[in-house]
Amino acid sequence: QVRLVESGGGLVQPGGSLRLSCAASGLPFSIYGMRWYRQAPGKEREVVAFISSTGGRTDYADPVKGRFTISRDNTKNTLYLQMNSLKPDDTAVYYCTNLSQWGQGTQVTVSS
């Protein structure tokens, strides 16, 4: 059974940081490029960041460049998203995906 399980979301003040994790099981994690997506209330789901299977290549959506860092540990079958300098516009449910499977999401709320 393939599972992607996100964790690490929560409530944080503007300017704060959070680190999201995505634990993968039931799939050969190390062969997949992985992505973080997010969906804010009333908006379409949008891609946030991409990382290649080996971690050697990353790419970011313009709104998060310079603030978010995607990484992975293939020995632990885990994907990460370090989010710094958070803004209220970052409030959303964050999902990890290999585009075939999706996690259930973790809520990130940025508010004072």
C-alpha positions in Angstrom: 0.0 0.0 0.0 1.4 3.3 -1.1 1.4 6.0 1.5 2.6 9.6 1.6 2.1 11.1 5.0 2.7 14.8 5.6 3.4 16.3 9.0 4.9 19.5 10.6 2.1 22.0 9.8 0.7 24.3 12.3 0.0 27.9 13.3 2.9 30.3 13.0 3.3 34.1 13.2 4.4 36.1 10.1 8.2 35.9 9.8 8.3 32.5 11.5 9.5 29.1 10.2 8.1 25.6 9.8 9.6 22.4 8.5 7.2 20.0 6.8 8.0 16.3 6.4 6.5 13.7 4.0 7.1 10.1 4.9 6.8 7.7 2.0 6.1 4.0 2.2 5.1 1.2 -0.3 6.9 2.8 -3.2 10.5 3.0 -4.5 10.9 6.6 -3.2 14.4 7.1 -4.5 13.4 6.8 -8.2 10.8 9.6 -8.1 11.1 13.3 -8.5 8.9 14.8 -5.7 6.9 17.9 -5.4 5.2 20.0 -2.7 1.9 21.6 -3.7 -0.4 23.8 -1.7 -4.0 24.8 -1.8 -5.3 27.9 -0.1 -9.1 28.4 0.6 -10.9 29.3 -2.6 -7.9 28.8 -4.8 -6.6 26.2 -7.1 -3.8 23.8 -6.0 -0.4 25.2 -7.0 3.1 23.7 -7.2 5.5 25.1 -4.6 8.7 23.2 -5.1 10.3 20.3 -7.0 13.2 18.0 -6.3 14.7 15.4 -8.6 15.1 11.8 -7.6 18.7 12.2 -6.4 18.1 15.7 -4.9 20.6 17.1 -7.4 18.1 19.5 -8.9 15.5 21.7 -7.3 13.0 24.3 -8.5 10.7 26.7 -6.8 7.6 28.7 -7.6 8.4 32.5 -7.7 6.4 33.3 -4.5 8.6 31.1 -2.4 12.0 31.5 -3.9 14.6 32.4 -1.4 12.3 31.5 1.5 11.6 27.8 1.1 14.0 24.9 0.7 13.0 21.5 -0.5 15.2 18.5 0.4 15.0 14.7 0.7 16.6 11.8 2.5 16.3 8.7 0.4 17.7 6.6 3.2 14.7 7.6 5.2 12.2 7.8 2.4 11.4 11.3 3.5 10.8 14.6 1.8 11.1 17.9 3.5 10.1 21.5 3.0 11.8 24.1 5.2 9.8 27.3 5.1 11.2 30.5 6.4 10.0 34.1 6.5 6.5 32.9 6.3 3.7 35.2 5.2 0.0 35.2 5.6 -0.3 34.3 1.9 1.5 31.1 2.6 -1.5 29.9 4.5 -2.7 26.7 2.8 -2.9 22.9 3.0 0.5 21.5 1.8 0.7 18.2 0.0 3.6 16.1 -1.1 3.3 14.1 -4.4 5.1 12.2 -7.1 2.2 13.2 -9.3 0.8 9.6 -9.1 0.2 9.5 -5.4 -0.8 12.3 -3.0 -0.7 12.7 0.7 -3.6 13.8 2.8 -2.0 17.2 3.4 -1.0 19.3 6.4 -2.4 22.6 7.3 -0.1 25.7 7.5 -1.6 28.8 9.0 0.4 32.1 9.1 -1.3 34.6 11.3 -0.6 37.0 14.1 
